[in-house]
Amino acid sequence: MPRIISSELGSSPFQQLFHNEVISHKWSDLSEALSSEGVLTKELKENVRRVLAYGNGCTYCQTKGRPSKPENLKESYAIAFAEVFLIQREKTEETTFLVLKEAFSDEEISELIAFICFTTAQQYFGAMMGLK
């Protein structure tokens, strides 16, 4: 059970943790923009999200399952980067980026890191609010 009473806003238990309509809409818009197909596939991002769910301790996010087996090299690198991020966080070393550049363009790296950072914020929010 969440630590606060759910609001009338939003259609999911996560969205109902927001009691400010402006924040709720902006948060949802950014979430949708980052998780939709971009220079990275939705499937790659979903696998990264699943890795992060376990590392960030969001029980609500974990209910969607564990990561699936990577289907290609980019997905393998993205999952590995997410796992390294969970260990190193903001202290991610330059050598990690050099490895990432073997499989990703700068545009793809930017999208991946934006997705990882925002997803981590969402998962921390869910975990801190006691969302199950």
C-alpha positions as CSV (number, residue, x, y, z in Angstrom):
1,M,0.0,0.0,0.0
2,P,1.4,3.4,-0.9
3,R,2.5,5.7,1.9
4,I,0.0,8.4,0.8
5,I,-3.6,8.4,-0.3
6,S,-4.0,8.1,-4.1
7,S,-5.3,11.1,-6.0
8,E,-8.0,11.2,-8.6
9,L,-5.4,12.0,-11.2
10,G,-4.0,9.5,-13.7
11,S,-5.0,6.0,-14.7
12,S,-2.3,3.9,-13.0
13,P,-1.4,3.5,-9.4
14,F,1.9,5.3,-10.1
15,Q,0.2,8.3,-11.8
16,Q,-2.2,8.5,-8.9
17,L,0.6,9.3,-6.5
18,F,0.8,12.8,-8.0
19,H,-1.6,15.3,-6.4
20,N,-0.6,18.2,-8.7
21,E,-2.2,18.0,-12.1
22,V,0.6,20.0,-13.9
23,I,3.3,17.8,-12.5
24,S,1.3,14.7,-13.3
25,H,0.8,15.6,-16.9
26,K,4.4,16.9,-17.5
27,W,5.8,13.7,-15.8
28,S,3.6,11.5,-18.0
29,D,4.5,13.4,-21.1
30,L,8.2,13.0,-20.5
31,S,7.8,9.4,-19.6
32,E,5.9,8.7,-22.8
33,A,8.5,10.7,-24.9
34,L,11.4,8.8,-23.5
35,S,10.0,5.3,-23.6
36,S,8.6,5.6,-27.1
37,E,10.5,4.6,-30.3
38,G,13.3,7.0,-30.9
39,V,16.8,6.3,-32.1
40,L,16.6,3.4,-29.7
41,T,13.8,0.7,-30.0
42,K,11.1,0.4,-27.4
43,E,12.2,-3.2,-26.8
44,L,15.7,-2.1,-25.9
45,K,14.4,0.5,-23.5
46,E,12.0,-2.0,-21.9
47,N,14.8,-4.4,-21.3
48,V,16.9,-1.6,-19.7
49,R,13.9,-0.5,-17.6
50,R,13.5,-4.0,-16.3
51,V,17.2,-4.2,-15.3
52,L,16.9,-0.8,-13.5
53,A,13.7,-1.9,-11.7
54,Y,15.6,-4.6,-9.8
55,G,18.6,-2.4,-9.1
56,N,16.5,0.6,-8.0
57,G,14.3,-1.5,-5.8
58,C,10.9,-0.5,-7.3
59,T,8.6,-3.4,-6.5
60,Y,5.9,-2.0,-8.7
61,C,8.2,-1.9,-11.7
62,Q,9.5,-5.4,-11.0
63,T,6.0,-6.9,-11.5
64,K,6.5,-6.5,-15.3
65,G,9.1,-9.2,-15.2
66,R,12.8,-9.7,-15.5
67,P,14.8,-8.6,-18.6
68,S,14.6,-10.9,-21.5
69,K,17.6,-12.3,-23.4
70,P,19.2,-9.5,-25.5
71,E,18.3,-9.9,-29.2
72,N,21.3,-8.0,-30.6
73,L,24.6,-6.4,-29.8
74,K,23.1,-3.0,-29.0
75,E,20.7,-4.5,-26.5
76,S,23.5,-6.4,-24.9
77,Y,25.6,-3.2,-24.5
78,A,22.6,-1.2,-23.2
79,I,21.8,-3.8,-20.6
80,A,25.4,-4.1,-19.6
81,F,25.6,-0.3,-19.3
82,A,22.5,-0.2,-17.1
83,E,24.1,-2.8,-14.8
84,V,27.3,-0.8,-14.6
85,F,25.3,2.4,-14.0
86,L,23.6,0.7,-11.0
87,I,27.0,0.0,-9.5
88,Q,28.8,3.2,-10.3
89,R,25.9,5.7,-10.6
90,E,27.1,9.3,-11.3
91,K,30.7,8.1,-11.1
92,T,30.5,6.2,-14.3
93,E,34.0,6.0,-15.7
94,E,35.2,7.3,-19.0
95,T,36.3,3.7,-20.1
96,T,32.6,2.7,-19.7
97,F,31.7,5.3,-22.3
98,L,34.4,4.2,-24.6
99,V,32.9,0.7,-24.6
100,L,29.5,2.2,-25.2
101,K,30.7,4.1,-28.2
102,E,31.7,0.8,-29.8
103,A,28.0,0.1,-30.4
104,F,26.2,3.4,-30.1
105,S,26.3,6.8,-31.8
106,D,26.3,10.0,-29.7
107,E,22.6,10.5,-30.4
108,E,21.9,7.0,-29.2
109,I,24.1,7.4,-26.1
110,S,22.2,10.7,-25.2
111,E,18.8,9.0,-25.5
112,L,20.0,5.9,-23.5
113,I,21.3,8.0,-20.6
114,A,18.3,10.3,-20.6
115,F,16.1,7.2,-20.4
116,I,18.2,5.6,-17.7
117,C,18.2,8.8,-15.6
118,F,14.5,9.5,-15.9
119,T,13.5,5.8,-15.4
120,T,15.7,5.8,-12.2
121,A,13.9,8.9,-11.0
122,Q,10.5,7.2,-11.6
123,Q,11.6,4.0,-9.9
124,Y,13.0,5.9,-6.9
125,F,9.7,7.8,-6.6
126,G,7.7,4.6,-6.7
127,A,9.9,2.8,-4.2
128,M,10.0,5.8,-1.8
129,M,6.2,6.1,-2.0
130,G,5.8,2.4,-1.1
131,L,4.1,1.5,-4.4
132,K,3.8,-2.2,-4.8
